Amino acid sequence: MYKRLITAVLAAAMVCVAGCSGSRGSAEGESVRISVGSYNLNNLPFFIADANGYFEDVGLNVQTENFAQGGSKVLQALVAGSTDVAVGFYDHTIQMQAKQKDVVAFVLLSRNSGLVLAGRPDSTFDPANPASIRGMKVGITAPGSSSDFFVRHYLARNNIPVDDISIIGVGSGAAAVAALQQDKIDLLVNYDPAGTLLVERGVGKILIDARSDEGAREVYGGIYPTSVMYAQQSFLDKRPEAVEKIVRAERMALEFIADHTSAEVVAALPDKYISGDRETYAKAVEQARAIFTRDGRFEPKDLETPLLVLREFNTDVANADIDLEKTYTNVFVDRVAADAKQ
């Protein structure tokens, strides 16, 4: 399955764009195309940077594209050259290195997973009895996503064959909650706001929670970095000033999230970013607050966790000699931090 997915990514010459909207960037600014795979809260710092006009403030004219199909479409766009920068998950950079593709993360938005596994109130799945998942339909955001990896890691860790369950892509946010509510799936692996929405609406209950550091260590054995901004190495080499401006805008967004209440953060967002009502969405932001970084810097020791997880079920990664130092860089973050101190 993964070979077919990655082959499709590398072979793609064209990308179908689900939605496109320009940011508030000035026409006189340096133009950059940035694509994002979903409106999951892991990507909140990007939404804040866009909504608050931070890209414009640093002199960038950003064209934003949203791929409703998820992170795999964003990765496809990046490799095909249809976008310059992707807002996606760090583990994709590891997958691409296994395919000899230099995709490099240059700013960390979410330092932890943020994933939950939920079931309806009457769910018979018991995390203390992993075998109870057999025969169930498990909803994820999309094939090849980190929610997919979460499920496969859980199965591998407990020696349960993948064929013992059905893995179904249901998207994120309200659509994912609806899939659980309508009995299209038995379990849902997703991010906030879906996790908070299903609890607030009485649709389901959270059975495994990896939003906290403690929960992530229980699930993965360590912290699992997720949302980053990444690009091909060639873009970093050719346009370092643009990359530095993106990092500066994202640091402004991260500081805004850290220094404001959840209600204030949500108030800054336009309706297109909100799933459900704003009050519930603010609760979701508060639940997810611990996953965001403040400075965008990568912690090298945490990057070991995604690599270990991928090696459990992804034969390409398992058979490759992965050099994690080539999957990320702190150069731009450190440069912006140094400038801020002057």
C-alpha positions as CSV (number, residue, x, y, z in Angstrom):
1,M,0.0,0.0,0.0
2,Y,2.8,2.4,0.9
3,K,4.8,1.7,-2.2
4,R,1.8,2.5,-4.3
5,L,1.2,5.7,-2.4
6,I,4.7,6.9,-2.6
7,T,5.0,5.9,-6.3
8,A,1.9,7.9,-7.0
9,V,3.4,10.9,-5.2
10,L,6.6,10.7,-7.1
11,A,5.0,10.1,-10.5
12,A,2.5,12.9,-10.2
13,A,2.8,15.6,-12.8
14,M,-0.4,17.5,-12.0
15,V,-2.2,18.2,-8.8
16,C,-6.0,18.8,-8.4
17,V,-6.5,21.7,-6.1
18,A,-9.5,21.5,-3.8
19,G,-9.6,25.2,-3.0
20,C,-7.4,28.2,-3.5
21,S,-7.5,31.6,-1.8
22,G,-5.0,34.5,-1.7
23,S,-3.7,35.7,1.6
24,R,-3.6,39.4,2.6
25,G,-0.1,39.7,1.1
26,S,0.8,42.8,-0.8
27,A,1.2,42.5,-4.5
28,E,4.6,44.1,-4.1
29,G,5.9,41.4,-1.7
30,E,7.9,38.4,-2.6
31,S,5.6,35.7,-3.9
32,V,5.5,32.2,-2.3
33,R,3.0,29.3,-2.9
34,I,2.1,27.5,0.3
35,S,-0.2,24.5,0.5
36,V,-1.9,23.0,3.6
37,G,-3.6,19.6,3.8
38,S,-6.3,20.2,6.3
39,Y,-7.8,22.6,8.9
40,N,-6.7,20.4,11.8
41,L,-5.6,22.4,14.9
42,N,-2.0,21.1,14.5
43,N,-1.7,23.6,11.6
44,L,-3.2,26.5,13.7
45,P,0.0,28.6,13.7
46,F,-0.2,28.8,9.9
47,F,-3.8,29.9,10.0
48,I,-3.0,32.6,12.5
49,A,-0.1,33.8,10.4
50,D,-2.4,34.1,7.4
51,A,-5.4,35.6,9.3
52,N,-3.3,38.2,11.2
53,G,-1.5,39.3,8.1
54,Y,2.0,38.3,9.4
55,F,3.1,37.2,5.9
56,E,2.3,40.6,4.6
57,D,4.1,42.2,7.6
58,V,7.4,40.4,6.7
59,G,7.1,41.2,3.0
60,L,5.6,38.1,1.5
61,N,2.8,37.7,-1.0
62,V,1.5,34.2,-0.1
63,Q,-0.8,32.2,-2.3
64,T,-2.5,29.6,0.0
65,E,-3.9,26.4,-1.3
66,N,-6.0,24.0,0.8
67,F,-6.0,20.3,-0.3
68,A,-9.1,18.8,1.3
69,Q,-7.8,15.3,0.7
70,G,-5.1,15.7,3.3
71,G,-1.3,15.7,3.7
72,S,-0.6,13.2,1.0
73,K,-1.9,15.7,-1.6
74,V,0.2,18.4,-0.3
75,L,3.3,16.2,-0.5
76,Q,2.3,15.3,-4.0
77,A,2.1,19.0,-4.9
78,L,5.5,19.8,-3.4
79,V,7.3,16.9,-5.2
80,A,5.5,17.8,-8.5
81,G,6.6,21.4,-8.2
82,S,3.0,22.8,-7.9
83,T,3.8,24.5,-4.6
84,D,6.9,25.9,-3.0
85,V,6.2,25.1,0.6
86,A,4.0,22.6,2.4
87,V,2.3,22.7,5.8
88,G,2.4,19.0,6.6
89,F,3.7,16.5,9.1
90,Y,7.3,15.9,9.9
91,D,7.2,12.1,9.2
92,H,6.7,12.8,5.5
93,T,10.3,14.1,5.3
94,I,11.5,10.7,6.6
95,Q,9.4,8.9,4.0
96,M,10.8,11.1,1.2
97,Q,14.4,10.5,2.3
98,A,13.8,6.8,2.0
99,K,12.9,7.6,-1.7
100,Q,16.1,9.7,-2.1
101,K,14.1,12.9,-2.1
102,D,15.5,15.9,-0.2
103,V,12.4,17.3,1.6
104,V,13.4,19.3,4.6
105,A,11.4,20.7,7.5
106,F,12.5,24.2,8.5
107,V,10.1,25.3,11.2
108,L,8.2,23.2,13.8
109,L,4.6,24.3,14.5
110,S,3.4,21.4,16.6
111,R,5.8,19.5,18.8
112,N,3.5,16.7,19.7
113,S,0.9,14.4,18.1
114,G,-2.4,15.9,19.1
115,L,-4.1,12.6,18.1
116,V,-6.9,10.9,19.9
117,L,-8.7,7.6,19.3
118,A,-12.4,7.8,20.1
119,G,-15.4,5.6,19.9
120,R,-19.1,6.0,20.4
121,P,-20.4,6.0,24.0
122,D,-21.3,2.3,23.7
123,S,-18.0,1.3,22.1
124,T,-16.7,-2.2,23.0
125,F,-13.1,-1.4,22.3
126,D,-11.0,-1.5,25.4
127,P,-7.4,-0.1,25.2
128,A,-6.5,-2.4,28.0
129,N,-7.5,-5.3,25.7
130,P,-6.0,-4.4,22.3
131,A,-7.4,-7.5,20.7
132,S,-10.9,-6.0,21.1
133,I,-10.2,-3.8,18.1
134,R,-10.4,-6.7,15.7
135,G,-13.2,-6.6,13.2
136,M,-13.8,-2.8,13.7
137,K,-13.9,0.0,11.1
138,V,-11.4,2.6,12.1
139,G,-11.7,6.1,10.6
140,I,-8.6,8.1,9.8
141,T,-8.0,11.5,8.1
142,A,-6.6,9.9,4.9
143,P,-4.4,7.0,3.8
144,G,-0.7,7.7,4.3
145,S,-1.5,10.3,7.0
146,S,-0.1,10.4,10.5
147,S,-3.5,9.2,11.8
148,D,-3.0,6.2,9.6
149,F,0.5,5.7,11.1
150,F,-1.1,5.9,14.6
151,V,-3.4,3.0,13.8
152,R,-0.7,0.9,12.2
153,H,1.7,1.5,15.0
154,Y,-0.9,0.5,17.5
155,L,-1.5,-2.7,15.6
156,A,2.2,-3.5,15.2
157,R,2.9,-2.9,18.8
158,N,0.2,-5.3,19.8
159,N,0.9,-8.0,17.1
160,I,-2.4,-7.5,15.4
161,P,-2.5,-7.9,11.6
162,V,-3.7,-4.9,9.7
163,D,-6.2,-7.1,7.9
164,D,-8.0,-7.7,11.1
165,I,-9.5,-4.2,10.9
166,S,-10.8,-1.9,8.2
167,I,-9.1,1.5,7.8
168,I,-11.3,4.2,6.2
169,G,-10.4,7.7,5.3
170,V,-13.1,10.1,6.7
171,G,-11.4,13.5,6.7
172,S,-11.1,15.7,9.7
173,G,-13.2,18.1,11.8
174,A,-17.0,18.0,11.7
175,A,-17.0,15.5,8.8
176,A,-15.0,13.0,10.8
177,V,-17.3,13.4,13.8
178,A,-20.3,12.8,11.5
179,A,-18.8,9.6,10.2
180,L,-18.7,8.3,13.8
181,Q,-22.1,9.6,14.6
182,Q,-23.7,8.0,11.5
183,D,-22.1,4.5,12.3
184,K,-19.9,4.6,9.2
185,I,-17.0,3.8,11.4
186,D,-16.6,2.2,14.9
187,L,-13.6,4.1,16.0
188,L,-12.1,7.4,15.0
189,V,-8.4,8.5,15.0
190,N,-8.2,12.2,14.5
191,Y,-7.0,15.6,15.8
192,D,-8.7,18.5,17.4
193,P,-11.2,20.0,16.8
194,A,-12.7,16.6,16.1
195,G,-11.7,15.2,19.5
196,T,-13.4,18.1,21.4
197,L,-16.4,18.3,19.0
198,L,-17.4,14.6,19.5
199,V,-17.2,14.9,23.3
200,E,-19.1,18.3,23.5
201,R,-21.8,16.9,21.2
202,G,-22.1,13.7,23.1
203,V,-21.3,11.7,20.0
204,G,-18.5,9.7,21.5
205,K,-15.7,9.4,24.1
206,I,-11.9,9.5,23.9
207,L,-10.3,6.2,24.6
208,I,-6.7,7.0,23.8
209,D,-5.4,10.5,24.2
210,A,-2.0,11.5,22.8
211,R,-2.4,15.3,23.1
212,S,-0.4,15.5,26.3
213,D,3.3,14.6,26.6
214,E,2.3,11.8,28.9
215,G,-0.2,10.4,26.5
216,A,2.2,10.6,23.6
217,R,4.9,8.7,25.5
218,E,2.3,6.0,26.4
219,V,1.3,5.6,22.7
220,Y,4.6,6.2,20.9
221,G,7.2,5.8,23.5
222,G,8.2,9.5,23.1
223,I,7.2,12.9,21.9
224,Y,5.9,12.7,18.2
225,P,6.4,16.0,16.4
226,T,3.7,16.7,13.8
227,S,3.0,19.9,11.9
228,V,5.9,21.6,10.2
229,M,6.6,23.6,7.2
230,Y,8.8,21.8,4.7
231,A,10.2,22.4,1.3
232,Q,12.6,20.7,-1.2
233,Q,16.2,21.4,-0.4
234,S,16.5,23.1,-3.8
235,F,14.0,25.8,-2.7
236,L,15.8,26.4,0.6
237,D,19.1,26.8,-1.3
238,K,17.6,29.2,-4.0
239,R,15.3,31.3,-1.8
240,P,16.7,31.5,1.7
241,E,15.4,35.0,2.3
242,A,11.8,33.9,1.6
243,V,12.2,30.9,3.9
244,E,13.5,33.2,6.7
245,K,10.5,35.5,6.2
246,I,8.1,32.5,6.5
247,V,9.9,31.5,9.7
248,R,9.6,35.0,11.1
249,A,5.8,35.1,10.3
250,E,5.3,31.7,12.0
251,R,7.2,32.8,15.1
252,M,4.9,35.7,15.4
253,A,1.9,33.4,15.1
254,L,3.3,31.0,17.7
255,E,3.9,33.8,20.1
256,F,0.4,35.1,19.5
257,I,-1.0,31.7,20.4
258,A,1.1,31.4,23.5
259,D,0.3,35.0,24.7
260,H,-3.4,35.1,24.1
261,T,-6.4,33.2,25.5
262,S,-8.1,30.5,23.4
263,A,-11.1,32.8,22.9
264,E,-8.8,35.5,21.6
265,V,-7.0,33.1,19.3
266,V,-10.3,31.9,17.8
267,A,-11.6,35.4,17.5
268,A,-8.7,36.1,15.1
269,L,-9.7,33.3,12.7
270,P,-12.1,33.7,9.8
271,D,-15.1,31.3,9.6
272,K,-13.4,29.1,7.0
273,Y,-11.0,27.8,9.6
274,I,-13.7,27.0,12.3
275,S,-15.3,23.6,12.7
276,G,-18.5,23.8,14.8
277,D,-19.3,26.9,16.9
278,R,-16.6,29.2,18.1
279,E,-17.1,28.4,21.7
280,T,-16.5,24.7,21.2
281,Y,-13.6,25.5,18.9
282,A,-12.0,27.6,21.6
283,K,-12.3,24.6,23.9
284,A,-10.5,22.5,21.3
285,V,-7.7,25.2,21.1
286,E,-7.3,25.0,24.8
287,Q,-7.1,21.2,24.8
288,A,-4.5,21.3,22.1
289,R,-2.5,24.3,23.5
290,A,0.3,22.1,24.9
291,I,1.2,20.7,21.4
292,F,2.4,24.0,20.0
293,T,6.0,25.3,20.1
294,R,6.8,28.8,20.9
295,D,10.0,29.3,18.9
296,G,9.6,26.8,16.0
297,R,12.8,25.0,16.9
298,F,13.3,21.2,16.4
299,E,14.5,19.0,19.3
300,P,16.7,16.3,17.6
301,K,16.0,13.7,20.2
302,D,12.2,13.9,19.6
303,L,12.7,13.2,15.9
304,E,13.7,9.6,16.7
305,T,10.2,8.7,17.7
306,P,8.6,9.1,14.2
307,L,11.5,7.2,12.7
308,L,11.0,4.3,15.1
309,V,7.2,4.3,14.4
310,L,7.6,4.3,10.6
311,R,10.1,1.5,10.7
312,E,7.5,-0.8,12.3
313,F,5.3,-1.0,9.2
314,N,6.9,0.9,6.4
315,T,9.4,-1.4,4.6
316,D,10.9,1.5,2.6
317,V,11.9,3.3,5.7
318,A,12.8,0.2,7.6
319,N,15.3,-0.8,4.8
320,A,16.7,2.7,4.3
321,D,19.7,4.3,6.0
322,I,17.9,7.4,7.3
323,D,19.9,10.4,8.3
324,L,17.6,12.5,10.4
325,E,19.9,15.5,10.2
326,K,18.9,15.8,6.6
327,T,15.2,15.8,7.3
328,Y,15.2,19.1,9.2
329,T,17.1,22.3,9.8
330,N,17.2,24.8,12.6
331,V,19.3,27.3,10.6
332,F,16.4,29.6,9.7
333,V,14.8,29.5,13.1
334,D,18.1,30.2,14.8
335,R,18.8,33.1,12.4
336,V,15.4,34.7,13.1
337,A,15.9,34.2,16.9
338,A,19.3,35.9,16.7
339,D,17.9,38.8,14.8
340,A,15.1,39.2,17.4
341,K,17.7,39.6,20.2
342,Q,19.4,42.5,18.4
